[in-house]
Amino acid sequence: MIIAQEKKFAKSQQKQYLPTQGNNASALNLSDQKPLPKREPIKHLLIGSPKAVTSTIHLLQVLGYASVGDWSALLPTGNPDEVMSILSRQILMQ
């Protein structure tokens, strides 16, 4: 039940996020008079045990938010059995 709710929430939030690369300029309709939305960088930081961080990264892929390859490698934090991984994205600012 919780995963179904997370999937629904993720799909509703996806439209405001843009990948940092691979934008398709031909998809833009240049005849529109609206100004282009501003993009702002945002970083997601996961900190926890290697298992918890890896599981969360895979869940976010299942939800369609980010591919596993979009995240940094697991980096040690200096605390025992704790790692971090970073995801950088560009979000649309209205």
C-alpha positions as CSV (number, residue, x, y, z in Angstrom):
1,M,0.0,0.0,0.0
2,I,2.8,2.4,0.9
3,I,4.7,1.7,-2.3
4,A,1.6,2.3,-4.3
5,Q,1.2,5.7,-2.6
6,E,4.8,6.5,-3.2
7,K,4.5,5.6,-6.9
8,K,1.5,7.9,-7.2
9,F,3.2,10.7,-5.5
10,A,6.4,10.3,-7.5
11,K,4.5,10.4,-10.8
12,S,2.7,13.6,-9.7
13,Q,6.0,15.2,-8.8
14,Q,8.0,14.1,-11.9
15,K,6.9,16.8,-14.2
16,Q,8.8,19.5,-12.3
17,Y,12.1,17.8,-12.6
18,L,14.4,17.8,-15.6
19,P,17.4,15.6,-16.3
20,T,20.7,17.5,-16.1
21,Q,21.7,16.3,-19.6
22,G,20.1,15.0,-22.7
23,N,17.5,17.7,-23.1
24,N,15.6,17.5,-26.4
25,A,15.5,21.0,-27.8
26,S,13.3,19.9,-30.7
27,A,10.5,19.2,-28.2
28,L,10.3,22.9,-27.3
29,N,7.6,24.9,-29.2
30,L,9.4,28.1,-30.1
31,S,6.2,29.8,-31.2
32,D,5.0,30.0,-27.5
33,Q,5.2,33.5,-26.1
34,K,5.7,32.2,-22.5
35,P,9.1,32.8,-21.0
36,L,11.1,29.7,-20.4
37,P,10.9,28.4,-16.9
38,K,14.1,28.9,-14.8
39,R,16.0,25.8,-13.7
40,E,17.6,25.5,-10.4
41,P,20.1,22.9,-9.2
42,I,19.1,20.6,-6.3
43,K,21.1,17.9,-4.6
44,H,19.7,14.8,-2.9
45,L,21.9,13.2,-0.2
46,L,21.2,9.7,1.1
47,I,23.1,8.8,4.3
48,G,22.8,5.4,6.0
49,S,24.0,1.8,5.9
50,P,25.2,0.6,2.5
51,K,22.1,-1.7,2.4
52,A,19.7,1.2,3.3
53,V,21.2,3.6,0.8
54,T,21.3,1.0,-2.0
55,S,17.7,-0.1,-1.3
56,T,16.5,3.5,-1.4
57,I,18.3,4.2,-4.7
58,H,16.7,1.1,-6.2
59,L,13.2,2.1,-4.9
60,L,13.6,5.6,-6.5
61,Q,14.4,3.9,-9.8
62,V,11.3,1.7,-9.5
63,L,9.2,4.8,-8.8
64,G,10.7,6.4,-12.0
65,Y,12.4,9.3,-10.2
66,A,16.1,8.5,-10.9
67,S,18.1,5.8,-12.5
68,V,20.6,3.9,-10.4
69,G,23.4,5.3,-12.6
70,D,22.4,8.9,-11.8
71,W,23.6,8.5,-8.2
72,S,27.2,8.8,-7.1
73,A,29.1,5.8,-5.9
74,L,28.7,4.9,-2.3
75,L,31.1,7.2,-0.3
76,P,32.3,6.6,3.2
77,T,31.1,9.2,5.8
78,G,33.7,8.4,8.4
79,N,31.2,6.7,10.7
80,P,31.2,2.9,11.0
81,D,28.8,1.1,8.6
82,E,27.6,4.5,7.1
83,V,27.9,5.7,3.5
84,M,26.4,8.5,1.4
85,S,25.4,8.9,-2.2
86,I,24.5,12.1,-4.0
87,L,22.1,12.9,-6.8
88,S,22.2,16.3,-8.6
89,R,19.2,17.4,-10.5
90,Q,17.7,20.5,-12.1
91,I,14.2,21.5,-11.1
92,L,11.8,23.9,-12.7
93,M,11.2,27.1,-10.8
94,Q,7.9,28.8,-11.5
